[in-house]
Amino acid sequence: MSAPEPVIVSAAVVAGHDGQAELAVDICYSNGATRQTVFPVDALAPVLDAAGVTEVGDLVGRPWSVLLAGRQLHAPNATAPNTSTPNTSSRRTSEEPQPCST
């Protein structure tokens, strides 16, 4: 049985280090681990189109795979990112990872 597909748990347009707008997205994996990915703001329209939404906040709860539309815009020959669940063995807590809430 495969793990559930990672989902977007937050998305926002933020200021990048160079002052240019960027799309910052937090992705949650089935083991509770989260990772952030950042896209140039011009990837926003293709990502929203792929998700079938019109607002950045509406990306929350969508599968991570809608982000591939933005990735393809900037790297047409790129392969899909690794979707395996991140290793959380280095966590400093004794608690079991909990699923992220959307």
C-alpha positions as CSV (number, residue, x, y, z in Angstrom):
1,M,0.0,0.0,0.0
2,S,1.4,3.4,-1.0
3,A,1.5,6.4,1.3
4,P,-0.9,9.2,0.6
5,E,0.3,11.9,-1.8
6,P,1.9,14.9,-0.1
7,V,-0.4,17.9,0.2
8,I,0.0,21.7,0.2
9,V,-0.5,23.0,3.8
10,S,0.3,26.7,3.1
11,A,1.0,29.0,0.2
12,A,1.8,32.6,0.0
13,V,3.4,35.2,-2.2
14,V,6.4,36.4,-0.3
15,A,9.4,38.8,-0.8
16,G,12.4,36.9,-2.1
17,H,16.0,37.6,-1.0
18,D,16.5,39.9,-4.0
19,G,13.3,41.8,-3.4
20,Q,11.4,40.0,-6.1
21,A,8.1,38.3,-5.3
22,E,8.2,34.5,-4.9
23,L,5.6,31.8,-4.4
24,A,6.4,30.0,-1.1
25,V,4.6,26.6,-0.6
26,D,4.8,24.3,2.4
27,I,4.2,20.6,1.6
28,C,3.2,18.0,4.2
29,Y,4.1,14.3,3.9
30,S,2.2,11.4,5.4
31,N,4.6,11.1,8.3
32,G,4.0,14.7,9.4
33,A,7.2,16.1,7.9
34,T,6.9,19.4,6.1
35,R,9.2,21.0,3.5
36,Q,9.0,24.4,1.9
37,T,9.6,25.0,-1.8
38,V,9.8,28.4,-3.5
39,F,9.0,29.3,-7.1
40,P,9.5,32.6,-9.0
41,V,6.2,34.5,-9.0
42,D,5.7,34.0,-12.7
43,A,5.1,30.3,-11.9
44,L,2.0,31.3,-10.0
45,A,-0.4,31.4,-13.0
46,P,0.4,27.9,-14.3
47,V,0.3,26.5,-10.7
48,L,-3.2,28.1,-10.1
49,D,-4.4,26.8,-13.5
50,A,-3.2,23.3,-12.8
51,A,-4.9,23.4,-9.4
52,G,-8.1,24.8,-10.9
53,V,-8.2,27.7,-8.5
54,T,-7.8,31.5,-8.7
55,E,-6.4,32.4,-5.3
56,V,-3.1,31.5,-3.7
57,G,-4.7,30.4,-0.5
58,D,-6.9,28.0,-2.4
59,L,-3.8,25.8,-3.1
60,V,-4.0,24.6,0.5
61,G,-5.3,21.0,0.6
62,R,-4.3,20.3,-3.0
63,P,-1.8,17.6,-3.9
64,W,1.8,18.7,-4.4
65,S,1.7,17.6,-8.0
66,V,-0.1,20.8,-9.0
67,L,3.3,22.5,-8.4
68,L,4.8,20.6,-11.4
69,A,3.1,23.2,-13.7
70,G,5.4,25.9,-12.2
71,R,8.4,23.7,-12.3
72,Q,8.0,22.9,-16.0
73,L,7.8,26.6,-16.8
74,H,11.3,27.1,-15.5
75,A,12.9,23.7,-16.3
76,P,11.1,22.0,-19.2
77,N,13.6,19.1,-19.2
78,A,13.6,18.7,-15.4
79,T,12.4,15.5,-13.8
80,A,9.8,15.4,-11.2
81,P,11.0,16.0,-7.6
82,N,11.4,13.0,-5.3
83,T,8.0,12.4,-3.7
84,S,9.2,9.8,-1.2
85,T,8.5,10.7,2.4
86,P,11.4,12.7,3.9
87,N,13.4,10.9,6.6
88,T,12.5,12.3,10.0
89,S,14.9,10.1,12.0
90,S,16.9,13.2,13.0
91,R,14.0,14.7,14.9
92,R,14.9,15.7,18.4
93,T,11.6,14.8,19.8
94,S,10.5,11.5,21.2
95,E,7.0,12.0,19.8
96,E,5.8,10.1,16.8
97,P,5.3,12.3,13.7
98,Q,1.7,13.5,13.4
99,P,0.0,14.1,10.1
100,C,-0.2,17.7,9.1
101,S,-3.6,19.4,9.2
102,T,-4.8,21.5,6.3
